[in-house]
């Protein structure tokens, strides 16, 4: 077992559903930690405000003052997106040979794709308040999505599809 794989070895399972759950959960948690740190540094937002900011994609700028309800909605949408990304990779992995060739490179490219899709195709059509382009924030966001979202999804998915394990849990 390689060092990169053993990092997520605790997620090893023969159950496709459990592997999918692990990949979305790990990517969602790592993404939220990065988001909280970056949005604090760039905008002074606390962790709860970051979740309210996510909810503003649906509910607009007033979500930042929306209390517990908006925090829960932001959390829901954050993990929904993480699971959609994990699901896409999980479904594509057995169909695209290139994903099997280099798990880390595939994950980095997938993470870049996630950032591009979210920032160019999804976020512009949400109710999140528009802001000017910030190159340093974009670079930080790209790197965090490549390393903390794409790579964990790729490693956990690769582990599921390439490792023969017996999952005796119910």
C-alpha atoms as an extended CHARMM CRD file, in Angstrom:
* protein
*
       170  EXT
         1         1  UNK       CA              0.0000000000        0.0000000000        0.0000000000  PROA      1               0.0000000000
         2         2  UNK       CA              1.4140000000        3.4050000000       -0.9460000000  PROA      2               0.0000000000
         3         3  UNK       CA              1.7220000000        6.2540000000        1.5240000000  PROA      3               0.0000000000
         4         4  UNK       CA             -0.9290000000        8.3460000000       -0.2340000000  PROA      4               0.0000000000
         5         5  UNK       CA             -3.4000000000        5.5020000000       -0.0820000000  PROA      5               0.0000000000
         6         6  UNK       CA             -2.7180000000        4.6450000000        3.5460000000  PROA      6               0.0000000000
         7         7  UNK       CA             -3.5750000000        8.2380000000        4.4570000000  PROA      7               0.0000000000
         8         8  UNK       CA             -7.2010000000        7.3770000000        3.7510000000  PROA      8               0.0000000000
         9         9  UNK       CA             -6.9110000000        3.6550000000        4.5390000000  PROA      9               0.0000000000
        10        10  UNK       CA             -9.5200000000        3.9770000000        7.2940000000  PROA      10              0.0000000000
        11        11  UNK       CA            -12.0850000000        4.5440000000        4.5610000000  PROA      11              0.0000000000
        12        12  UNK       CA            -11.3570000000        1.1840000000        2.8920000000  PROA      12              0.0000000000
        13        13  UNK       CA            -14.5690000000       -0.7000000000        2.2740000000  PROA      13              0.0000000000
        14        14  UNK       CA            -15.9530000000       -3.1070000000       -0.2870000000  PROA      14              0.0000000000
        15        15  UNK       CA            -19.3140000000       -1.3420000000       -0.0880000000  PROA      15              0.0000000000
        16        16  UNK       CA            -19.7280000000        1.1620000000       -2.9260000000  PROA      16              0.0000000000
        17        17  UNK       CA            -22.1890000000        3.1630000000       -0.8420000000  PROA      17              0.0000000000
        18        18  UNK       CA            -19.8110000000        3.4030000000        2.1290000000  PROA      18              0.0000000000
        19        19  UNK       CA            -16.9160000000        4.3960000000       -0.1380000000  PROA      19              0.0000000000
        20        20  UNK       CA            -19.1000000000        7.1210000000       -1.6700000000  PROA      20              0.0000000000
        21        21  UNK       CA            -20.1630000000        8.2870000000        1.8150000000  PROA      21              0.0000000000
        22        22  UNK       CA            -16.5640000000        8.4430000000        3.0100000000  PROA      22              0.0000000000
        23        23  UNK       CA            -15.3060000000       10.3510000000       -0.0290000000  PROA      23              0.0000000000
        24        24  UNK       CA            -18.0440000000       12.9800000000        0.1900000000  PROA      24              0.0000000000
        25        25  UNK       CA            -17.6570000000       13.3280000000        3.9470000000  PROA      25              0.0000000000
        26        26  UNK       CA            -13.8660000000       13.6650000000        3.9190000000  PROA      26              0.0000000000
        27        27  UNK       CA            -13.9130000000       16.1190000000        0.9940000000  PROA      27              0.0000000000
        28        28  UNK       CA            -16.7380000000       18.1120000000        2.5920000000  PROA      28              0.0000000000
        29        29  UNK       CA            -14.9630000000       18.3770000000        5.9420000000  PROA      29              0.0000000000
        30        30  UNK       CA            -11.5910000000       19.3300000000        4.4400000000  PROA      30              0.0000000000
        31        31  UNK       CA            -13.2730000000       21.8380000000        2.1150000000  PROA      31              0.0000000000
        32        32  UNK       CA            -15.1850000000       23.4200000000        4.9940000000  PROA      32              0.0000000000
        33        33  UNK       CA            -12.0270000000       23.7390000000        7.1190000000  PROA      33              0.0000000000
        34        34  UNK       CA            -10.2150000000       25.4390000000        4.2220000000  PROA      34              0.0000000000
        35        35  UNK       CA            -13.2190000000       27.6500000000        3.5170000000  PROA      35              0.0000000000
        36        36  UNK       CA            -13.4840000000       28.7770000000        7.1270000000  PROA      36              0.0000000000
        37        37  UNK       CA             -9.7840000000       29.6530000000        7.2830000000  PROA      37              0.0000000000
        38        38  UNK       CA             -9.6820000000       31.4250000000        3.9200000000  PROA      38              0.0000000000
        39        39  UNK       CA            -12.9270000000       33.3500000000        4.4080000000  PROA      39              0.0000000000
        40        40  UNK       CA            -11.7410000000       34.4690000000        7.8370000000  PROA      40              0.0000000000
        41        41  UNK       CA             -8.4300000000       35.7070000000        6.4050000000  PROA      41              0.0000000000
        42        42  UNK       CA             -9.9450000000       37.4250000000        3.3400000000  PROA      42              0.0000000000
        43        43  UNK       CA            -13.3030000000       38.6240000000        4.6840000000  PROA      43              0.0000000000
        44        44  UNK       CA            -13.2190000000       38.3030000000        8.4790000000  PROA      44              0.0000000000
        45        45  UNK       CA            -16.1030000000       35.7960000000        8.5010000000  PROA      45              0.0000000000
        46        46  UNK       CA            -16.4460000000       33.3690000000       11.3930000000  PROA      46              0.0000000000
        47        47  UNK       CA            -17.3050000000       29.6870000000       10.6950000000  PROA      47              0.0000000000
        48        48  UNK       CA            -21.0490000000       30.2030000000       11.1560000000  PROA      48              0.0000000000
        49        49  UNK       CA            -21.0450000000       33.1860000000        8.8170000000  PROA      49              0.0000000000
        50        50  UNK       CA            -19.2930000000       31.0640000000        6.1780000000  PROA      50              0.0000000000
        51        51  UNK       CA            -22.2010000000       28.5980000000        6.3340000000  PROA      51              0.0000000000
        52        52  UNK       CA            -24.6910000000       31.4690000000        6.1580000000  PROA      52              0.0000000000
        53        53  UNK       CA            -22.7530000000       32.7870000000        3.1480000000  PROA      53              0.0000000000
        54        54  UNK       CA            -23.2570000000       29.4050000000        1.4510000000  PROA      54              0.0000000000
        55        55  UNK       CA            -26.9910000000       29.6560000000        2.1920000000  PROA      55              0.0000000000
        56        56  UNK       CA            -26.9970000000       33.0740000000        0.5300000000  PROA      56              0.0000000000
        57        57  UNK       CA            -26.6140000000       31.2320000000       -2.7620000000  PROA      57              0.0000000000
        58        58  UNK       CA            -30.3030000000       30.3850000000       -2.4590000000  PROA      58              0.0000000000
        59        59  UNK       CA            -31.6390000000       32.9950000000       -0.0450000000  PROA      59              0.0000000000
        60        60  UNK       CA            -29.5600000000       36.0420000000       -0.9980000000  PROA      60              0.0000000000
        61        61  UNK       CA            -27.4950000000       38.4320000000        1.1260000000  PROA      61              0.0000000000
        62        62  UNK       CA            -29.9660000000       38.4200000000        4.0290000000  PROA      62              0.0000000000
        63        63  UNK       CA            -28.9670000000       34.8140000000        4.7760000000  PROA      63              0.0000000000
        64        64  UNK       CA            -25.8640000000       36.1310000000        6.5550000000  PROA      64              0.0000000000
        65        65  UNK       CA            -28.2110000000       37.3870000000        9.3040000000  PROA      65              0.0000000000
        66        66  UNK       CA            -30.4930000000       34.3490000000        9.1460000000  PROA      66              0.0000000000
        67        67  UNK       CA            -29.4510000000       32.5610000000       12.3190000000  PROA      67              0.0000000000
        68        68  UNK       CA            -29.4610000000       28.8330000000       12.9360000000  PROA      68              0.0000000000
        69        69  UNK       CA            -31.7690000000       28.0450000000       10.0290000000  PROA      69              0.0000000000
        70        70  UNK       CA            -29.3980000000       29.5350000000        7.4820000000  PROA      70              0.0000000000
        71        71  UNK       CA            -26.4110000000       27.8330000000        9.1530000000  PROA      71              0.0000000000
        72        72  UNK       CA            -28.1470000000       24.4580000000        8.7740000000  PROA      72              0.0000000000
        73        73  UNK       CA            -29.1560000000       25.1980000000        5.1750000000  PROA      73              0.0000000000
        74        74  UNK       CA            -25.5960000000       26.2870000000        4.3510000000  PROA      74              0.0000000000
        75        75  UNK       CA            -24.2480000000       23.0870000000        5.9060000000  PROA      75              0.0000000000
        76        76  UNK       CA            -26.7470000000       21.0040000000        3.9330000000  PROA      76              0.0000000000
        77        77  UNK       CA            -25.8490000000       22.6290000000        0.6010000000  PROA      77              0.0000000000
        78        78  UNK       CA            -22.1260000000       22.4700000000        1.3240000000  PROA      78              0.0000000000
        79        79  UNK       CA            -22.2300000000       18.7100000000        1.8730000000  PROA      79              0.0000000000
        80        80  UNK       CA            -24.7200000000       18.1920000000       -0.9480000000  PROA      80              0.0000000000
        81        81  UNK       CA            -22.2020000000       19.7100000000       -3.3510000000  PROA      81              0.0000000000
        82        82  UNK       CA            -19.3770000000       17.6140000000       -1.8590000000  PROA      82              0.0000000000
        83        83  UNK       CA            -21.4390000000       14.4500000000       -2.3120000000  PROA      83              0.0000000000
        84        84  UNK       CA            -22.4220000000       15.3540000000       -5.8700000000  PROA      84              0.0000000000
        85        85  UNK       CA            -18.7290000000       15.7980000000       -6.7010000000  PROA      85              0.0000000000
        86        86  UNK       CA            -17.8350000000       12.5120000000       -4.9860000000  PROA      86              0.0000000000
        87        87  UNK       CA            -20.6720000000       10.7410000000       -6.8000000000  PROA      87              0.0000000000
        88        88  UNK       CA            -19.5920000000       12.0330000000      -10.1910000000  PROA      88              0.0000000000
        89        89  UNK       CA            -16.0150000000       10.8280000000       -9.6760000000  PROA      89              0.0000000000
        90        90  UNK       CA            -17.1980000000        7.5090000000       -8.2490000000  PROA      90              0.0000000000
        91        91  UNK       CA            -19.3690000000        6.8460000000      -11.3140000000  PROA      91              0.0000000000
        92        92  UNK       CA            -16.7310000000        7.9970000000      -13.8010000000  PROA      92              0.0000000000
        93        93  UNK       CA            -13.8080000000        6.0950000000      -12.2360000000  PROA      93              0.0000000000
        94        94  UNK       CA            -14.5410000000        2.6460000000      -13.7000000000  PROA      94              0.0000000000
        95        95  UNK       CA            -15.4280000000        4.1600000000      -17.0900000000  PROA      95              0.0000000000
        96        96  UNK       CA            -12.3980000000        6.4190000000      -17.6650000000  PROA      96              0.0000000000
        97        97  UNK       CA             -9.0880000000        4.5670000000      -17.7640000000  PROA      97              0.0000000000
        98        98  UNK       CA             -7.0200000000        7.7330000000      -17.2280000000  PROA      98              0.0000000000
        99        99  UNK       CA             -8.4570000000        8.1090000000      -13.7040000000  PROA      99              0.0000000000
       100       100  UNK       CA             -6.7990000000        4.8160000000      -12.7270000000  PROA      100             0.0000000000
       101       101  UNK       CA             -3.3450000000        5.7560000000      -14.0750000000  PROA      101             0.0000000000
       102       102  UNK       CA             -2.4000000000        8.3500000000      -11.4700000000  PROA      102             0.0000000000
       103       103  UNK       CA             -4.7250000000        8.7560000000       -8.5320000000  PROA      103             0.0000000000
       104       104  UNK       CA             -3.1060000000       11.9640000000       -7.2460000000  PROA      104             0.0000000000
       105       105  UNK       CA             -2.8710000000       13.6510000000      -10.6530000000  PROA      105             0.0000000000
       106       106  UNK       CA             -6.4490000000       12.6280000000      -11.4320000000  PROA      106             0.0000000000
       107       107  UNK       CA             -7.5730000000       14.0730000000       -8.1140000000  PROA      107             0.0000000000
       108       108  UNK       CA             -5.7190000000       17.3330000000       -8.6970000000  PROA      108             0.0000000000
       109       109  UNK       CA             -7.2990000000       17.7100000000      -12.1320000000  PROA      109             0.0000000000
       110       110  UNK       CA            -10.7320000000       16.8080000000      -10.7560000000  PROA      110             0.0000000000
       111       111  UNK       CA            -10.3380000000       19.4000000000       -7.9770000000  PROA      111             0.0000000000
       112       112  UNK       CA             -9.4220000000       22.0360000000      -10.5740000000  PROA      112             0.0000000000
       113       113  UNK       CA            -12.5240000000       21.0220000000      -12.5280000000  PROA      113             0.0000000000
       114       114  UNK       CA            -14.6710000000       21.4040000000       -9.4110000000  PROA      114             0.0000000000
       115       115  UNK       CA            -13.3480000000       24.9220000000       -8.8300000000  PROA      115             0.0000000000
       116       116  UNK       CA            -13.8850000000       25.8860000000      -12.4780000000  PROA      116             0.0000000000
       117       117  UNK       CA            -17.4360000000       24.5260000000      -12.6260000000  PROA      117             0.0000000000
       118       118  UNK       CA            -18.4240000000       26.1160000000       -9.3190000000  PROA      118             0.0000000000
       119       119  UNK       CA            -16.8860000000       29.5160000000      -10.0620000000  PROA      119             0.0000000000
       120       120  UNK       CA            -17.6810000000       29.8290000000      -13.7640000000  PROA      120             0.0000000000
       121       121  UNK       CA            -20.9270000000       27.8860000000      -14.1740000000  PROA      121             0.0000000000
       122       122  UNK       CA            -22.6890000000       27.6330000000      -10.7990000000  PROA      122             0.0000000000
       123       123  UNK       CA            -21.9320000000       30.6160000000       -8.5500000000  PROA      123             0.0000000000
       124       124  UNK       CA            -22.6510000000       33.2940000000      -11.1810000000  PROA      124             0.0000000000
       125       125  UNK       CA            -26.2600000000       32.0560000000      -11.2810000000  PROA      125             0.0000000000
       126       126  UNK       CA            -26.8200000000       32.0520000000       -7.5180000000  PROA      126             0.0000000000
       127       127  UNK       CA            -27.8790000000       34.8550000000       -5.1760000000  PROA      127             0.0000000000
       128       128  UNK       CA            -24.4070000000       35.1690000000       -3.6240000000  PROA      128             0.0000000000
       129       129  UNK       CA            -23.4580000000       38.8440000000       -3.7310000000  PROA      129             0.0000000000
       130       130  UNK       CA            -21.1690000000       39.5450000000       -6.6870000000  PROA      130             0.0000000000
       131       131  UNK       CA            -17.6440000000       40.6960000000       -5.9460000000  PROA      131             0.0000000000
       132       132  UNK       CA            -14.6780000000       41.7200000000       -8.0820000000  PROA      132             0.0000000000
       133       133  UNK       CA            -12.2530000000       39.0330000000       -9.2260000000  PROA      133             0.0000000000
       134       134  UNK       CA             -9.3550000000       38.5530000000       -6.7990000000  PROA      134             0.0000000000
       135       135  UNK       CA             -6.4210000000       36.6420000000       -8.3130000000  PROA      135             0.0000000000
       136       136  UNK       CA             -4.8610000000       35.6710000000       -4.9830000000  PROA      136             0.0000000000
       137       137  UNK       CA             -8.1980000000       34.3530000000       -3.6810000000  PROA      137             0.0000000000
       138       138  UNK       CA             -8.7040000000       32.4450000000       -6.9340000000  PROA      138             0.0000000000
       139       139  UNK       CA             -5.2610000000       30.8180000000       -6.6680000000  PROA      139             0.0000000000
       140       140  UNK       CA             -5.8720000000       29.8500000000       -3.0330000000  PROA      140             0.0000000000
       141       141  UNK       CA             -9.3090000000       28.4650000000       -3.9560000000  PROA      141             0.0000000000
       142       142  UNK       CA             -7.9580000000       26.4620000000       -6.8780000000  PROA      142             0.0000000000
       143       143  UNK       CA             -5.1630000000       24.9330000000       -4.7920000000  PROA      143             0.0000000000
       144       144  UNK       CA             -7.4750000000       24.0770000000       -1.8950000000  PROA      144             0.0000000000
       145       145  UNK       CA            -10.0200000000       22.4330000000       -4.2100000000  PROA      145             0.0000000000
       146       146  UNK       CA             -7.3110000000       20.4720000000       -5.9900000000  PROA      146             0.0000000000
       147       147  UNK       CA             -5.5750000000       19.2380000000       -2.8150000000  PROA      147             0.0000000000
       148       148  UNK       CA             -8.3640000000       19.0870000000       -0.2230000000  PROA      148             0.0000000000
       149       149  UNK       CA            -11.3540000000       18.1070000000       -2.3680000000  PROA      149             0.0000000000
       150       150  UNK       CA            -10.2040000000       16.4330000000       -5.5790000000  PROA      150             0.0000000000
       151       151  UNK       CA             -7.3480000000       14.3640000000       -4.1540000000  PROA      151             0.0000000000
       152       152  UNK       CA             -9.2940000000       12.8550000000       -1.2050000000  PROA      152             0.0000000000
       153       153  UNK       CA            -12.1880000000       11.9320000000       -3.4970000000  PROA      153             0.0000000000
       154       154  UNK       CA             -9.7560000000       10.3230000000       -5.9550000000  PROA      154             0.0000000000
       155       155  UNK       CA             -7.7970000000        8.4440000000       -3.2700000000  PROA      155             0.0000000000
       156       156  UNK       CA            -10.8640000000        7.0570000000       -1.5130000000  PROA      156             0.0000000000
       157       157  UNK       CA            -12.4960000000        6.0740000000       -4.8080000000  PROA      157             0.0000000000
       158       158  UNK       CA             -9.2700000000        4.5000000000       -6.0660000000  PROA      158             0.0000000000
       159       159  UNK       CA             -8.9450000000        2.5840000000       -2.7960000000  PROA      159             0.0000000000
       160       160  UNK       CA            -12.4670000000        1.1920000000       -3.1780000000  PROA      160             0.0000000000
       161       161  UNK       CA            -12.1060000000        0.1070000000       -6.7850000000  PROA      161             0.0000000000
       162       162  UNK       CA             -8.5840000000       -1.2970000000       -6.6220000000  PROA      162             0.0000000000
       163       163  UNK       CA             -8.3380000000       -2.9380000000       -3.1990000000  PROA      163             0.0000000000
       164       164  UNK       CA             -9.9130000000       -6.2640000000       -2.4860000000  PROA      164             0.0000000000
       165       165  UNK       CA            -11.3010000000       -6.1030000000        1.0390000000  PROA      165             0.0000000000
       166       166  UNK       CA            -13.9920000000       -7.8870000000        2.9310000000  PROA      166             0.0000000000
       167       167  UNK       CA            -16.4770000000       -5.6370000000        4.6650000000  PROA      167             0.0000000000
       168       168  UNK       CA            -18.1050000000       -7.6440000000        7.4290000000  PROA      168             0.0000000000
       169       169  UNK       CA            -19.9240000000       -4.6910000000        8.9530000000  PROA      169             0.0000000000
       170       170  UNK       CA            -23.6550000000       -4.3790000000        8.5230000000  PROA      170             0.0000000000
